[in-house]
Amino acid sequence: MADLINLNKARKARQREEAKAKAAENRIRYGQRKSDRDAARKEEARFQRKLDGKKLE
């Protein structure tokens, strides 16, 4: 016979894990200084321009 599980506890545990993952993502996204965000944005734009220059059309 299969093990019985409490669906309410399983649902709440899944929601807690999702909340932890979202909190970690938000710490990365919003936990930076403005100068760091601007530098990362500029670096991403530079990489994108470099990649676009190498595309074969």
PDB file with SEQRES, HELIX, SHEET and CRYST1 records, atoms N, CA, C and O in Angstrom:
SEQRES   1 A   57  MET ALA ASP LEU ILE ASN LEU ASN LYS ALA ARG LYS ALA          
SEQRES   2 A   57  ARG GLN ARG GLU GLU ALA LYS ALA LYS ALA ALA GLU ASN          
SEQRES   3 A   57  ARG ILE ARG TYR GLY GLN ARG LYS SER ASP ARG ASP ALA          
SEQRES   4 A   57  ALA ARG LYS GLU GLU ALA ARG PHE GLN ARG LYS LEU ASP          
SEQRES   5 A   57  GLY LYS LYS LEU GLU                                          
HELIX    1 AA1 LEU A    7  TYR A   30  1                                  24    
HELIX    2 AA2 LYS A   34  GLY A   53  1                                  20    
CRYST1    1.000    1.000    1.000  90.00  90.00  90.00 P 1           1          
ATOM      1  N   MET A   1       0.832  -1.178   0.000  1.00  0.00           N  
ATOM      2  CA  MET A   1       0.000   0.000   0.000  1.00  0.00           C  
ATOM      3  C   MET A   1       0.878   1.243   0.000  1.00  0.00           C  
ATOM      4  O   MET A   1       1.970   1.243   0.569  1.00  0.00           O  
ATOM      5  N   ALA A   2       0.410   2.271  -0.623  1.00  0.00           N  
ATOM      6  CA  ALA A   2       1.169   3.517  -0.703  1.00  0.00           C  
ATOM      7  C   ALA A   2       1.119   4.264   0.628  1.00  0.00           C  
ATOM      8  O   ALA A   2       0.183   4.121   1.415  1.00  0.00           O  
ATOM      9  N   ASP A   3       2.150   5.058   0.848  1.00  0.00           N  
ATOM     10  CA  ASP A   3       2.174   5.869   2.065  1.00  0.00           C  
ATOM     11  C   ASP A   3       1.155   6.994   1.953  1.00  0.00           C  
ATOM     12  O   ASP A   3       0.963   7.587   0.892  1.00  0.00           O  
ATOM     13  N   LEU A   4       0.514   7.265   3.071  1.00  0.00           N  
ATOM     14  CA  LEU A   4      -0.444   8.360   3.105  1.00  0.00           C  
ATOM     15  C   LEU A   4       0.296   9.670   3.359  1.00  0.00           C  
ATOM     16  O   LEU A   4       1.207   9.739   4.183  1.00  0.00           O  
ATOM     17  N   ILE A   5      -0.119  10.706   2.632  1.00  0.00           N  
ATOM     18  CA  ILE A   5       0.475  12.019   2.862  1.00  0.00           C  
ATOM     19  C   ILE A   5      -0.638  13.032   3.089  1.00  0.00           C  
ATOM     20  O   ILE A   5      -1.741  12.907   2.556  1.00  0.00           O  
ATOM     21  N   ASN A   6      -0.325  14.013   3.874  1.00  0.00           N  
ATOM     22  CA  ASN A   6      -1.273  15.077   4.130  1.00  0.00           C  
ATOM     23  C   ASN A   6      -1.097  16.100   3.002  1.00  0.00           C  
ATOM     24  O   ASN A   6      -0.063  16.763   2.922  1.00  0.00           O  
ATOM     25  N   LEU A   7      -2.090  16.224   2.143  1.00  0.00           N  
ATOM     26  CA  LEU A   7      -1.975  17.112   0.986  1.00  0.00           C  
ATOM     27  C   LEU A   7      -1.835  18.569   1.401  1.00  0.00           C  
ATOM     28  O   LEU A   7      -1.192  19.356   0.706  1.00  0.00           O  
ATOM     29  N   ASN A   8      -2.431  18.927   2.521  1.00  0.00           N  
ATOM     30  CA  ASN A   8      -2.330  20.303   3.003  1.00  0.00           C  
ATOM     31  C   ASN A   8      -0.889  20.628   3.380  1.00  0.00           C  
ATOM     32  O   ASN A   8      -0.387  21.704   3.057  1.00  0.00           O  
ATOM     33  N   LYS A   9      -0.227  19.700   4.062  1.00  0.00           N  
ATOM     34  CA  LYS A   9       1.174  19.912   4.447  1.00  0.00           C  
ATOM     35  C   LYS A   9       2.070  19.927   3.221  1.00  0.00           C  
ATOM     36  O   LYS A   9       3.005  20.724   3.150  1.00  0.00           O  
ATOM     37  N   ALA A  10       1.801  19.063   2.263  1.00  0.00           N  
ATOM     38  CA  ALA A  10       2.600  19.020   1.035  1.00  0.00           C  
ATOM     39  C   ALA A  10       2.444  20.328   0.258  1.00  0.00           C  
ATOM     40  O   ALA A  10       3.426  20.857  -0.265  1.00  0.00           O  
ATOM     41  N   ARG A  11       1.244  20.843   0.179  1.00  0.00           N  
ATOM     42  CA  ARG A  11       0.988  22.098  -0.531  1.00  0.00           C  
ATOM     43  C   ARG A  11       1.711  23.251   0.145  1.00  0.00           C  
ATOM     44  O   ARG A  11       2.332  24.081  -0.519  1.00  0.00           O  
ATOM     45  N   LYS A  12       1.628  23.296   1.464  1.00  0.00           N  
ATOM     46  CA  LYS A  12       2.278  24.381   2.209  1.00  0.00           C  
ATOM     47  C   LYS A  12       3.797  24.285   2.094  1.00  0.00           C  
ATOM     48  O   LYS A  12       4.475  25.308   2.000  1.00  0.00           O  
ATOM     49  N   ALA A  13       4.333  23.077   2.100  1.00  0.00           N  
ATOM     50  CA  ALA A  13       5.777  22.907   1.953  1.00  0.00           C  
ATOM     51  C   ALA A  13       6.231  23.380   0.573  1.00  0.00           C  
ATOM     52  O   ALA A  13       7.270  24.029   0.448  1.00  0.00           O  
ATOM     53  N   ARG A  14       5.464  23.061  -0.452  1.00  0.00           N  
ATOM     54  CA  ARG A  14       5.799  23.500  -1.809  1.00  0.00           C  
ATOM     55  C   ARG A  14       5.749  25.026  -1.901  1.00  0.00           C  
ATOM     56  O   ARG A  14       6.612  25.641  -2.527  1.00  0.00           O  
ATOM     57  N   GLN A  15       4.739  25.633  -1.276  1.00  0.00           N  
ATOM     58  CA  GLN A  15       4.635  27.095  -1.289  1.00  0.00           C  
ATOM     59  C   GLN A  15       5.802  27.737  -0.550  1.00  0.00           C  
ATOM     60  O   GLN A  15       6.302  28.781  -0.970  1.00  0.00           O  
ATOM     61  N   ARG A  16       6.241  27.121   0.555  1.00  0.00           N  
ATOM     62  CA  ARG A  16       7.394  27.656   1.286  1.00  0.00           C  
ATOM     63  C   ARG A  16       8.648  27.610   0.431  1.00  0.00           C  
ATOM     64  O   ARG A  16       9.422  28.568   0.417  1.00  0.00           O  
ATOM     65  N   GLU A  17       8.861  26.511  -0.285  1.00  0.00           N  
ATOM     66  CA  GLU A  17      10.033  26.385  -1.146  1.00  0.00           C  
ATOM     67  C   GLU A  17       9.993  27.422  -2.280  1.00  0.00           C  
ATOM     68  O   GLU A  17      11.018  28.017  -2.613  1.00  0.00           O  
ATOM     69  N   GLU A  18       8.819  27.633  -2.867  1.00  0.00           N  
ATOM     70  CA  GLU A  18       8.684  28.636  -3.924  1.00  0.00           C  
ATOM     71  C   GLU A  18       8.962  30.036  -3.381  1.00  0.00           C  
ATOM     72  O   GLU A  18       9.590  30.854  -4.053  1.00  0.00           O  
ATOM     73  N   ALA A  19       8.498  30.307  -2.172  1.00  0.00           N  
ATOM     74  CA  ALA A  19       8.727  31.615  -1.554  1.00  0.00           C  
ATOM     75  C   ALA A  19      10.211  31.821  -1.274  1.00  0.00           C  
ATOM     76  O   ALA A  19      10.727  32.923  -1.456  1.00  0.00           O  
ATOM     77  N   LYS A  20      10.906  30.764  -0.831  1.00  0.00           N  
ATOM     78  CA  LYS A  20      12.345  30.872  -0.583  1.00  0.00           C  
ATOM     79  C   LYS A  20      13.095  31.150  -1.880  1.00  0.00           C  
ATOM     80  O   LYS A  20      14.025  31.957  -1.902  1.00  0.00           O  
ATOM     81  N   ALA A  21      12.695  30.487  -2.955  1.00  0.00           N  
ATOM     82  CA  ALA A  21      13.361  30.696  -4.239  1.00  0.00           C  
ATOM     83  C   ALA A  21      13.129  32.122  -4.732  1.00  0.00           C  
ATOM     84  O   ALA A  21      14.051  32.770  -5.226  1.00  0.00           O  
ATOM     85  N   LYS A  22      11.909  32.603  -4.597  1.00  0.00           N  
ATOM     86  CA  LYS A  22      11.599  33.966  -5.031  1.00  0.00           C  
ATOM     87  C   LYS A  22      12.352  34.993  -4.178  1.00  0.00           C  
ATOM     88  O   LYS A  22      12.813  36.010  -4.696  1.00  0.00           O  
ATOM     89  N   ALA A  23      12.477  34.730  -2.879  1.00  0.00           N  
ATOM     90  CA  ALA A  23      13.198  35.644  -1.994  1.00  0.00           C  
ATOM     91  C   ALA A  23      14.674  35.703  -2.378  1.00  0.00           C  
ATOM     92  O   ALA A  23      15.278  36.776  -2.367  1.00  0.00           O  
ATOM     93  N   ALA A  24      15.248  34.565  -2.713  1.00  0.00           N  
ATOM     94  CA  ALA A  24      16.652  34.546  -3.127  1.00  0.00           C  
ATOM     95  C   ALA A  24      16.845  35.334  -4.421  1.00  0.00           C  
ATOM     96  O   ALA A  24      17.814  36.079  -4.567  1.00  0.00           O  
ATOM     97  N   GLU A  25      15.914  35.161  -5.355  1.00  0.00           N  
ATOM     98  CA  GLU A  25      15.976  35.902  -6.616  1.00  0.00           C  
ATOM     99  C   GLU A  25      15.843  37.403  -6.367  1.00  0.00           C  
ATOM    100  O   GLU A  25      16.559  38.200  -6.975  1.00  0.00           O  
ATOM    101  N   ASN A  26      14.941  37.786  -5.486  1.00  0.00           N  
ATOM    102  CA  ASN A  26      14.743  39.206  -5.178  1.00  0.00           C  
ATOM    103  C   ASN A  26      15.954  39.796  -4.452  1.00  0.00           C  
ATOM    104  O   ASN A  26      16.290  40.962  -4.659  1.00  0.00           O  
ATOM    105  N   ARG A  27      16.611  39.002  -3.605  1.00  0.00           N  
ATOM    106  CA  ARG A  27      17.818  39.501  -2.939  1.00  0.00           C  
ATOM    107  C   ARG A  27      18.891  39.820  -3.962  1.00  0.00           C  
ATOM    108  O   ARG A  27      19.612  40.808  -3.827  1.00  0.00           O  
ATOM    109  N   ILE A  28      18.998  38.991  -4.976  1.00  0.00           N  
ATOM    110  CA  ILE A  28      19.982  39.241  -6.028  1.00  0.00           C  
ATOM    111  C   ILE A  28      19.585  40.455  -6.849  1.00  0.00           C  
ATOM    112  O   ILE A  28      20.416  41.317  -7.130  1.00  0.00           O  
ATOM    113  N   ARG A  29      18.323  40.524  -7.232  1.00  0.00           N  
ATOM    114  CA  ARG A  29      17.861  41.589  -8.110  1.00  0.00           C  
ATOM    115  C   ARG A  29      17.828  42.947  -7.418  1.00  0.00           C  
ATOM    116  O   ARG A  29      18.308  43.934  -7.976  1.00  0.00           O  
ATOM    117  N   TYR A  30      17.281  43.009  -6.236  1.00  0.00           N  
ATOM    118  CA  TYR A  30      17.060  44.295  -5.580  1.00  0.00           C  
ATOM    119  C   TYR A  30      18.095  44.609  -4.503  1.00  0.00           C  
ATOM    120  O   TYR A  30      18.059  45.687  -3.911  1.00  0.00           O  
ATOM    121  N   GLY A  31      18.998  43.698  -4.247  1.00  0.00           N  
ATOM    122  CA  GLY A  31      19.972  43.908  -3.190  1.00  0.00           C  
ATOM    123  C   GLY A  31      21.270  44.520  -3.677  1.00  0.00           C  
ATOM    124  O   GLY A  31      22.308  44.365  -3.033  1.00  0.00           O  
ATOM    125  N   GLN A  32      21.227  45.217  -4.813  1.00  0.00           N  
ATOM    126  CA  GLN A  32      22.425  45.824  -5.368  1.00  0.00           C  
ATOM    127  C   GLN A  32      22.349  47.337  -5.291  1.00  0.00           C  
ATOM    128  O   GLN A  32      21.269  47.927  -5.284  1.00  0.00           O  
ATOM    129  N   ARG A  33      23.535  47.954  -5.231  1.00  0.00           N  
ATOM    130  CA  ARG A  33      23.571  49.408  -5.290  1.00  0.00           C  
ATOM    131  C   ARG A  33      23.275  49.848  -6.719  1.00  0.00           C  
ATOM    132  O   ARG A  33      23.421  49.074  -7.666  1.00  0.00           O  
ATOM    133  N   LYS A  34      22.862  51.087  -6.856  1.00  0.00           N  
ATOM    134  CA  LYS A  34      22.507  51.610  -8.170  1.00  0.00           C  
ATOM    135  C   LYS A  34      23.712  51.563  -9.107  1.00  0.00           C  
ATOM    136  O   LYS A  34      23.568  51.240 -10.286  1.00  0.00           O  
ATOM    137  N   SER A  35      24.885  51.878  -8.598  1.00  0.00           N  
ATOM    138  CA  SER A  35      26.079  51.861  -9.448  1.00  0.00           C  
ATOM    139  C   SER A  35      26.368  50.442  -9.949  1.00  0.00           C  
ATOM    140  O   SER A  35      26.785  50.262 -11.093  1.00  0.00           O  
ATOM    141  N   ASP A  36      26.147  49.437  -9.097  1.00  0.00           N  
ATOM    142  CA  ASP A  36      26.353  48.049  -9.511  1.00  0.00           C  
ATOM    143  C   ASP A  36      25.343  47.634 -10.576  1.00  0.00           C  
ATOM    144  O   ASP A  36      25.692  46.963 -11.546  1.00  0.00           O  
ATOM    145  N   ARG A  37      24.078  48.044 -10.384  1.00  0.00           N  
ATOM    146  CA  ARG A  37      23.054  47.727 -11.386  1.00  0.00           C  
ATOM    147  C   ARG A  37      23.380  48.374 -12.717  1.00  0.00           C  
ATOM    148  O   ARG A  37      23.250  47.740 -13.764  1.00  0.00           O  
ATOM    149  N   ASP A  38      23.807  49.645 -12.689  1.00  0.00           N  
ATOM    150  CA  ASP A  38      24.146  50.346 -13.931  1.00  0.00           C  
ATOM    151  C   ASP A  38      25.332  49.682 -14.623  1.00  0.00           C  
ATOM    152  O   ASP A  38      25.340  49.537 -15.845  1.00  0.00           O  
ATOM    153  N   ALA A  39      26.324  49.283 -13.849  1.00  0.00           N  
ATOM    154  CA  ALA A  39      27.497  48.624 -14.425  1.00  0.00           C  
ATOM    155  C   ALA A  39      27.094  47.290 -15.058  1.00  0.00           C  
ATOM    156  O   ALA A  39      27.556  46.965 -16.152  1.00  0.00           O  
ATOM    157  N   ALA A  40      26.253  46.529 -14.395  1.00  0.00           N  
ATOM    158  CA  ALA A  40      25.805  45.243 -14.936  1.00  0.00           C  
ATOM    159  C   ALA A  40      24.990  45.462 -16.206  1.00  0.00           C  
ATOM    160  O   ALA A  40      25.122  44.704 -17.166  1.00  0.00           O  
ATOM    161  N   ARG A  41      24.140  46.503 -16.218  1.00  0.00           N  
ATOM    162  CA  ARG A  41      23.325  46.803 -17.395  1.00  0.00           C  
ATOM    163  C   ARG A  41      24.211  47.198 -18.577  1.00  0.00           C  
ATOM    164  O   ARG A  41      23.970  46.778 -19.709  1.00  0.00           O  
ATOM    165  N   LYS A  42      25.241  48.011 -18.305  1.00  0.00           N  
ATOM    166  CA  LYS A  42      26.155  48.425 -19.374  1.00  0.00           C  
ATOM    167  C   LYS A  42      26.947  47.240 -19.910  1.00  0.00           C  
ATOM    168  O   LYS A  42      27.164  47.123 -21.116  1.00  0.00           O  
ATOM    169  N   GLU A  43      27.378  46.365 -19.010  1.00  0.00           N  
ATOM    170  CA  GLU A  43      28.127  45.191 -19.436  1.00  0.00           C  
ATOM    171  C   GLU A  43      27.253  44.270 -20.288  1.00  0.00           C  
ATOM    172  O   GLU A  43      27.715  43.733 -21.295  1.00  0.00           O  
ATOM    173  N   GLU A  44      26.013  44.089 -19.893  1.00  0.00           N  
ATOM    174  CA  GLU A  44      25.088  43.266 -20.667  1.00  0.00           C  
ATOM    175  C   GLU A  44      24.857  43.867 -22.051  1.00  0.00           C  
ATOM    176  O   GLU A  44      24.821  43.142 -23.045  1.00  0.00           O  
ATOM    177  N   ALA A  45      24.702  45.187 -22.119  1.00  0.00           N  
ATOM    178  CA  ALA A  45      24.514  45.856 -23.409  1.00  0.00           C  
ATOM    179  C   ALA A  45      25.754  45.687 -24.289  1.00  0.00           C  
ATOM    180  O   ALA A  45      25.642  45.490 -25.500  1.00  0.00           O  
ATOM    181  N   ARG A  46      26.931  45.764 -23.675  1.00  0.00           N  
ATOM    182  CA  ARG A  46      28.179  45.600 -24.437  1.00  0.00           C  
ATOM    183  C   ARG A  46      28.267  44.180 -24.993  1.00  0.00           C  
ATOM    184  O   ARG A  46      28.621  43.995 -26.158  1.00  0.00           O  
ATOM    185  N   PHE A  47      27.954  43.189 -24.185  1.00  0.00           N  
ATOM    186  CA  PHE A  47      27.963  41.805 -24.663  1.00  0.00           C  
ATOM    187  C   PHE A  47      26.947  41.611 -25.783  1.00  0.00           C  
ATOM    188  O   PHE A  47      27.223  40.913 -26.759  1.00  0.00           O  
ATOM    189  N   GLN A  48      25.774  42.225 -25.647  1.00  0.00           N  
ATOM    190  CA  GLN A  48      24.739  42.084 -26.670  1.00  0.00           C  
ATOM    191  C   GLN A  48      25.199  42.705 -27.988  1.00  0.00           C  
ATOM    192  O   GLN A  48      24.991  42.125 -29.054  1.00  0.00           O  
ATOM    193  N   ARG A  49      25.824  43.886 -27.919  1.00  0.00           N  
ATOM    194  CA  ARG A  49      26.333  44.529 -29.142  1.00  0.00           C  
ATOM    195  C   ARG A  49      27.418  43.675 -29.786  1.00  0.00           C  
ATOM    196  O   ARG A  49      27.474  43.540 -31.008  1.00  0.00           O  
ATOM    197  N   LYS A  50      28.282  43.099 -28.947  1.00  0.00           N  
ATOM    198  CA  LYS A  50      29.355  42.251 -29.442  1.00  0.00           C  
ATOM    199  C   LYS A  50      28.772  41.010 -30.128  1.00  0.00           C  
ATOM    200  O   LYS A  50      29.251  40.595 -31.183  1.00  0.00           O  
ATOM    201  N   LEU A  51      27.751  40.431 -29.527  1.00  0.00           N  
ATOM    202  CA  LEU A  51      27.111  39.260 -30.100  1.00  0.00           C  
ATOM    203  C   LEU A  51      26.395  39.608 -31.404  1.00  0.00           C  
ATOM    204  O   LEU A  51      26.469  38.856 -32.376  1.00  0.00           O  
ATOM    205  N   ASP A  52      25.708  40.741 -31.423  1.00  0.00           N  
ATOM    206  CA  ASP A  52      24.988  41.163 -32.623  1.00  0.00           C  
ATOM    207  C   ASP A  52      25.966  41.413 -33.772  1.00  0.00           C  
ATOM    208  O   ASP A  52      25.631  41.171 -34.931  1.00  0.00           O  
ATOM    209  N   GLY A  53      27.156  41.889 -33.463  1.00  0.00           N  
ATOM    210  CA  GLY A  53      28.153  42.134 -34.501  1.00  0.00           C  
ATOM    211  C   GLY A  53      28.682  40.862 -35.126  1.00  0.00           C  
ATOM    212  O   GLY A  53      29.202  40.885 -36.242  1.00  0.00           O  
ATOM    213  N   LYS A  54      28.556  39.746 -34.413  1.00  0.00           N  
ATOM    214  CA  LYS A  54      29.078  38.486 -34.913  1.00  0.00           C  
ATOM    215  C   LYS A  54      28.027  37.602 -35.559  1.00  0.00           C  
ATOM    216  O   LYS A  54      28.334  36.496 -36.002  1.00  0.00           O  
ATOM    217  N   LYS A  55      26.789  38.078 -35.618  1.00  0.00           N  
ATOM    218  CA  LYS A  55      25.713  37.275 -36.200  1.00  0.00           C  
ATOM    219  C   LYS A  55      25.888  37.152 -37.706  1.00  0.00           C  
ATOM    220  O   LYS A  55      26.296  38.096 -38.383  1.00  0.00           O  
ATOM    221  N   LEU A  56      25.577  35.999 -38.200  1.00  0.00           N  
ATOM    222  CA  LEU A  56      25.551  35.780 -39.654  1.00  0.00           C  
ATOM    223  C   LEU A  56      24.117  35.956 -40.110  1.00  0.00           C  
ATOM    224  O   LEU A  56      23.193  35.365 -39.551  1.00  0.00           O  
ATOM    225  N   GLU A  57      23.949  36.759 -41.110  1.00  0.00           N  
ATOM    226  CA  GLU A  57      22.575  36.977 -41.578  1.00  0.00           C  
ATOM    227  C   GLU A  57      22.350  36.406 -42.943  1.00  0.00           C  
ATOM    228  O   GLU A  57      21.247  36.505 -43.480  1.00  0.00           O  
TER     229      GLU A  57                                                      
END                                                                             
